[in-house]
């Protein structure tokens, strides 16, 4: 399973919505359930899924899912 597929599963679980389509352009404004609390839950779920950690500035500054995926890829590359 690739990063996008794994991330899609995390989004579906956190937002309890299997119909969310993950695209690089997707933002919190595009998902009704995505508020500040669910954002924190999403970041924690992603950290657990991928075995990585985000720092506070990253958590607050992702502009879209594309930036989030790039950060995950970078952190996984550093881990290996």
Backbone as a ProteinNet text record, in pm:
[ID]
protein_1_A
[PRIMARY]
XXXXXXXXXXXXXXXXXXXXXXXXXXXXXXXXXXXXXXXXXXXXXXXXXXXXXXXXXXXXXXXXXXXXXXXXXXXXXXXX
[TERTIARY]
85.5	0	90.1	62.2	145	98.4	171.5	141.8	0.8	-37.3	-169.8	-281.2	-265.3	-367.2	-376.8	-261.7	-260.6	-321.9	-288.7	-341.8	-493.2	-541	-685.4	-757.8	-698.8	-758.9	-763.6	-656.2	-652.5	-761.2	-772	-875.4	-1014.3	-1039.2	-1171.1	-1203.5	-1103.9	-1124.1	-1147.1	-1059.4	-1068.3	-1198.6	-1236.2	-1355.7	-1480.4	-1465.3	-1576.8	-1653.2	-1573.2	-1630.7	-1546.8	-1598.9	-1526.3	-1527.1	-1604.8	-1615.1	-1515.5	-1433.4	-1334.4	-1229.2	-1209.8	-1107	-984.8	-873.1	-748.5	-685.1	-662.1	-589.4	-486.6	-380.8	-281	-340.5	-448.1	-508.6	-608.6	-644.7	-745.1	-701.5	-794.6	-767.6	-878.9	-860.1	-961.1	-1093.6	-1087	-1209.5	-1295.8	-1233.7	-1304.3	-1375.6	-1349.3	-1406	-1485.2	-1616	-1703.2	-1660.5	-1617.6	-1584.2	-1446.5	-1370.1	-1231	-1225.6	-1224.3	-1210.7	-1080.8	-1058.2	-930.5	-908.3	-1012.2	-998.1	-972.4	-1047.3	-1026.1	-890.2	-837.9	-705.1	-599	-610.8	-516.3	-530.5	-653.7	-676.1	-617.9	-633.1	-578.7	-426.3	-362.3	-215.7	-164.3	-231	-191.3	-209.7	-320.8	-347.4	-243.4	-203.5	-100.5	33.9	67.6	192.9	196.2	86.1	79	85.4	15	11.6	149.9	223.5	349.9	472	451.9	564.6	655.2	594.8	669.6	615.6	685.5	637.3	646.3	542.9	542.8	575.1	643.4	659.7	541.2	525.2	407.3	389.7	498.7	485.7	438	480.9	433.2	282.9	239.4	97.6	9.8	57.4	-22	-11.8	93.2	120.8	101.6	53.4	27.5	-82.5	-54.4	-153.4	-254.7	-210.8	-298.6	-243.3	-314	-273.4	-144.6	-121.2	3.6	124.9	120	229.7	242	131.5	130.6	196.4	159.6	217.1	366.9	409.3	551.6	628.9	570.5	634.7	644.4	538.3	540.1	649.6	656.7	759.5	899.3	921.2	1051.9	1087.8	992.2	1018.9	1044.6	972.2	993.8	1129.9	1172.8	1303.5	1416.1	1399.5	1500.8	1507.2	1391.7	1383.8	1458.3	1456.5	1513.8	1656.7
-118.6	0	124.9	219	338.8	445.8	555.9	662.8	716.9	740.1	797.6	703.9	574.9	478.2	472.4	471.1	468.3	596.7	709.6	837.8	843.3	788.3	783.3	706.8	595.2	516.7	596.9	670.6	753.3	860.3	928.8	1031.5	971.3	857	792.7	758.1	713	676.3	799.7	898.3	1017.8	1093.8	1107	1184.3	1097.7	967.2	872.9	893.8	900.2	930.7	860.5	750.9	674.4	741.1	846.5	907.9	1021.8	1054.4	1160.5	1114.1	1195.2	1165.3	1250.7	1183.4	1253	1299.4	1429.8	1487	1583.8	1613.4	1708.3	1846.1	1883	2015.1	2021.1	1906.9	1901.6	1984.3	2064.6	2144.2	2121.2	2175.1	2163.2	2225.9	2327.3	2392.8	2300.1	2194.7	2102.1	1989	1975.3	1864.8	1924.1	1904.1	1963.9	1930.6	1807.8	1761.9	1809.7	1873.4	1908.6	2042.9	2038.6	2158.8	2148.8	2240.8	2243.5	2118.5	2068.3	1947.9	1825.3	1811.6	1695.5	1704.7	1826.8	1842.9	1780.9	1807	1748.8	1596.3	1547.5	1402.6	1341.4	1412.4	1365	1356.9	1459.6	1461	1347.8	1325.3	1216.3	1081.3	1063.7	938.2	914.8	1020.4	1008.1	972.2	1037.2	1005	857.3	808.4	667.9	573.1	605.2	520.1	506.5	617.8	618.5	610.6	616.7	610.5	731.8	849.3	974.4	1075	1189.5	1297.9	1429.5	1510.8	1646.3	1742.5	1853.2	1956	2052.9	2135	2222	2311.1	2367.4	2458.1	2383.5	2259.3	2180.7	2156.7	2116	2085.6	2205.5	2324.5	2445.2	2500.1	2462.6	2532.7	2453.3	2329.5	2257.9	2330.5	2368.5	2440.9	2346.4	2222.7	2125.5	1984.1	1886.4	1747	1717.5	1787.6	1769.3	1800.6	1910	1944.5	1841.5	1795	1692.6	1564.4	1521.2	1399.5	1416	1533	1558.3	1549.2	1601.2	1595	1450.5	1373.8	1232.3	1159.5	1180.1	1114.5	1150	1277.7	1324.9	1259.9	1255.2	1196.2	1045.5	978.1	834.1	808.4	893.2	877.8	895.3	991.1	1014.8	898.9	834.9	722.7	599.8	582.2	459.9	475.4
0	0	0	-89.4	-96.9	2.8	5.9	101.9	82.3	-42.1	-68.2	-22.8	-46.8	-3.6	147.7	213.1	359.6	415.6	354.5	399.3	378.7	269.2	243.7	353.3	397.8	505.5	634.8	663.5	784.2	778.3	665.3	649.4	668	605.1	615.5	760.4	833.9	973.9	1060.7	1049.2	1134.2	1110.3	983.5	950.9	938.4	960.1	950.5	819.8	710.8	580.1	473.1	419.6	318.1	181.5	163.9	30.9	8.8	108.5	91.5	-9.7	-113.3	-212.8	-183.3	-160.5	-130.2	-261	-271.5	-384	-327.2	-402.1	-351.4	-320.3	-388.3	-369.8	-254.3	-197	-91.3	30	82	202.4	304.6	422.6	528.1	485.2	401.5	354.2	268.4	213.6	125.6	199.1	329.3	407.7	524	522	623.5	766.1	787.7	922.5	970.5	884.3	915	986	1119.7	1201.4	1280.9	1372.3	1444	1528.7	1592.3	1673.9	1586.6	1478.8	1392.5	1322.5	1303.3	1244	1335.4	1464.6	1561.1	1561.8	1563	1558.4	1431	1320.1	1193	1198.5	1250.1	1257.5	1347.9	1459.1	1549.2	1479.8	1412	1341.4	1232	1162.6	1058.8	1121.6	1231.3	1300.2	1339.9	1392.6	1434	1314.2	1208.3	1088.6	1025.1	1018.3	946.3	1038.5	1170.3	1263.5	1253.1	1234.3	1220.4	1320.7	1331.4	1416.4	1341.9	1357.7	1302.7	1415.5	1382.7	1485.7	1475.3	1575.2	1585.1	1462.3	1412.1	1297.6	1173.4	1156.2	1042.8	1053.9	1170.7	1192.5	1158.3	1188.8	1167.2	1025.2	951.2	826.3	697.6	704.7	580.6	504.1	380.2	299.8	237.2	211.4	146	166.2	118.2	135.4	59.4	-50.1	-124.9	-38	36.5	127.6	239.1	287.5	391.2	340	219.8	162.7	138.7	92.9	70.5	202	308.1	439.2	488.9	468.8	508.7	432.3	301	219.2	267.5	297.2	344.3	478.4	569.5	701.3	690.4	603.9	585.3	521.7	428.6	363.8	466.6	557.7	661.7	759.9	782.8	876.5	824.4	693.8	634.5	594.8
[MASK]
++++++++++++++++++++++++++++++++++++++++++++++++++++++++++++++++++++++++++++++++

